[in-house]
Amino acid sequence: MSNPSTPAVLDAGQVHDRPEDFTVVDVRTPGEYASGHLPGAVNVPLDRIAQSLPELRQSAEDRTLLLVCASGARSQRAARTLASHGVTATSLTGGTSSWSARGYGLDYPAEGRRSVWAMERQVRLTAGSLVLIGLTLGLLVHPAFQLLAAGIGAGFVFSALTDTCGMALVLGLLPFNRRR
């Protein structure tokens, strides 16, 4: 079993060459999953990993459990969470971004492509809007509103240093990012 702090990783080519060896679990939000996922992937959002332990443990007994997200960061976090519960899982390096960059196809839910933006795009829009609001209100109403822009900047620094994103977690709770 691998060290829980450094989950095993595979690249897109290794997975594409032998898809029958894997149970693919996409740990992104349902909205992101609907925007395109690896063929045959099931959606278990990162915040639902602990509740899905029995099913994931069973899947890991049959085939290698491959966790996927947009870039690989959330899937590695999910792999560490599963490892702490005795479930071995592997993460896809680069996530769906590296998969599609290699020209491999993505699947979409039966209802077709939903017009939900990727989480990174949602975060950029929200953060940019809050910065603009803070600066505008700081110029027109009271300089203290500029603290909003400073807070967003500090949040981005914290996000980069910890490889987490609190804004993405909050946005993931919105109805259009949840399973219907």
Salt bridges, closest charged atoms under 4 A:
ASP21 OD2 - ARG18 NH1 3.06
ASP26 OD2 - ARG28 NH2 2.79
GLU32 OE1 - ARG74 NH1 2.85
ASP47 OD2 - ARG178 NH1 3.32
GLU120 OE2 - ARG124 NH1 3.10
